[in-house]
Amino acid sequence: MSGVPLIHPAAEGEEGKYVAGRHGHGHIKSFVRRAGRMSEAQERHYAEMMPKIGLVYTPQQVDLAAVYGRNAPKILEIGTGMGETTAKIADANRDNDYLGVEVHVPGVGALCKQIAERDLTNLRICQHDAVELVRDMLPEASLDGVHIFFPDPWHKARHNKRRLIQPPFVALLASRLKPGGYFHCATDWEEYAHQMLEVLTAEPTLINSSDGFAPRPEYRPLTKFENRGLRLGHGVWDVIFKKR
Ligand SMILES: C[S@@+](CC[C@H](N)C(=O)[O-])C[C@H]1O[C@@H](n2cnc3c(N)ncnc32)[C@H](O)[C@@H]1O
């Protein structure tokens, strides 16, 4: 790919909107497609569950109440990874509806397995780029919460433009939150944590729920990886803002 900026500078009145690249490419992606094999069990659960709980990407707005068949708080989680946290949260909060978005196929397979084993009816998965899902399918003021846990830190400076937490995407996500809805990110990469705090603070429609970083709320379970890191003295930072 050349050095052409694929997220165009916003035209007046178009701030925060993602547009297709000048040369027909999409925006800069926050992920690279990784090869990876599904286990036999993941493959079986994927084939069984995705037709039932998969939300297929189409560039058309969806009615989330119709997707879940009920009016309940709707929480979006971007980058569910292997789905351990996602499944635990959905299991412990069955009165909420969750939408997980992930591009890594074995991760989607692992989450399908969790959904089947835990018999979760309040979790849907979209296997697609989160930026396009949010931009094209989610109506304004349709979400009660957004979770972005341990997004790829892209720690080489020349890759920083791939980070998810950047002003245009944060503005886009904030527009999809209802007034009073929350925006929760967490990372174990200190420099990214400060970027999160800075970018969310600069978004005028959001307000910090804490003075700086937030304590980890009960609903976000500690992962095995995080537990190990904490034992080794590594930090984890939660950033939680509210939509005005
Ligand atoms: C470092 S992992 C963290 C996974 C999980 N949240 C956790 O805490 O274990 C980040 C995940 O975000 C996914 N991801 C990154 N950008 C994405 C995007 N634009 N749309 C969907 N998934 C994305 C990656 O595929 C990866 O699985």
The ligand as a Tripos MOL2 file, in Angstrom:
@<TRIPOS>MOLECULE
LIG
   27    29     1     0     0
SMALL
NO_CHARGES

@<TRIPOS>ATOM
      1 C1         -5.2050   -8.1000   21.1710 C.3       1 LIG1
      2 S1         -6.7140   -8.8330   20.7120 S.3       1 LIG1
      3 C2         -7.6760   -8.7010   22.2010 C.3       1 LIG1
      4 C3         -8.8360   -9.6150   22.2330 C.3       1 LIG1
      5 C4         -9.7480   -9.5480   23.4540 C.3       1 LIG1
      6 N1        -10.4710   -8.2890   23.5360 N.3       1 LIG1
      7 C5         -8.9980   -9.8230   24.7410 C.2       1 LIG1
      8 O1         -9.0150   -8.9790   25.6240 O.co2     1 LIG1
      9 O2         -8.4010  -10.8950   24.8460 O.co2     1 LIG1
     10 C6         -7.4660   -7.6250   19.6370 C.3       1 LIG1
     11 C7         -8.4960   -8.2390   18.7110 C.3       1 LIG1
     12 O3         -9.1640   -7.2130   17.9950 O.3       1 LIG1
     13 C8         -9.4430   -7.6910   16.6730 C.3       1 LIG1
     14 N2         -9.6330   -6.5070   15.8200 N.ar      1 LIG1
     15 C9         -8.7430   -5.5120   15.5910 C.ar      1 LIG1
     16 N3         -9.2590   -4.5840   14.7790 N.ar      1 LIG1
     17 C10       -10.5210   -5.0100   14.4700 C.ar      1 LIG1
     18 C11       -11.5410   -4.4760   13.6620 C.ar      1 LIG1
     19 N4        -11.3900   -3.3160   13.0060 N.pl3     1 LIG1
     20 N5        -12.6920   -5.1570   13.5430 N.ar      1 LIG1
     21 C12       -12.8670   -6.3330   14.1950 C.ar      1 LIG1
     22 N6        -11.9300   -6.8930   14.9980 N.ar      1 LIG1
     23 C13       -10.7630   -6.2360   15.1330 C.ar      1 LIG1
     24 C14        -8.2370   -8.5380   16.3270 C.3       1 LIG1
     25 O4         -8.5400   -9.4820   15.3320 O.3       1 LIG1
     26 C15        -7.8960   -9.1840   17.6760 C.3       1 LIG1
     27 O5         -8.5060  -10.4440   17.8170 O.3       1 LIG1
@<TRIPOS>BOND
     1     1     2 1
     2     2     3 1
     3     2    10 1
     4     3     4 1
     5     4     5 1
     6     5     6 1
     7     5     7 1
     8     7     8 2
     9     7     9 1
    10    10    11 1
    11    11    12 1
    12    11    26 1
    13    12    13 1
    14    13    14 1
    15    13    24 1
    16    14    15 ar
    17    14    23 ar
    18    15    16 ar
    19    16    17 ar
    20    17    18 ar
    21    17    23 ar
    22    18    19 1
    23    18    20 ar
    24    20    21 ar
    25    21    22 ar
    26    22    23 ar
    27    24    25 1
    28    24    26 1
    29    26    27 1
@<TRIPOS>SUBSTRUCTURE
     1 LIG1         1 GROUP 0 **** ****
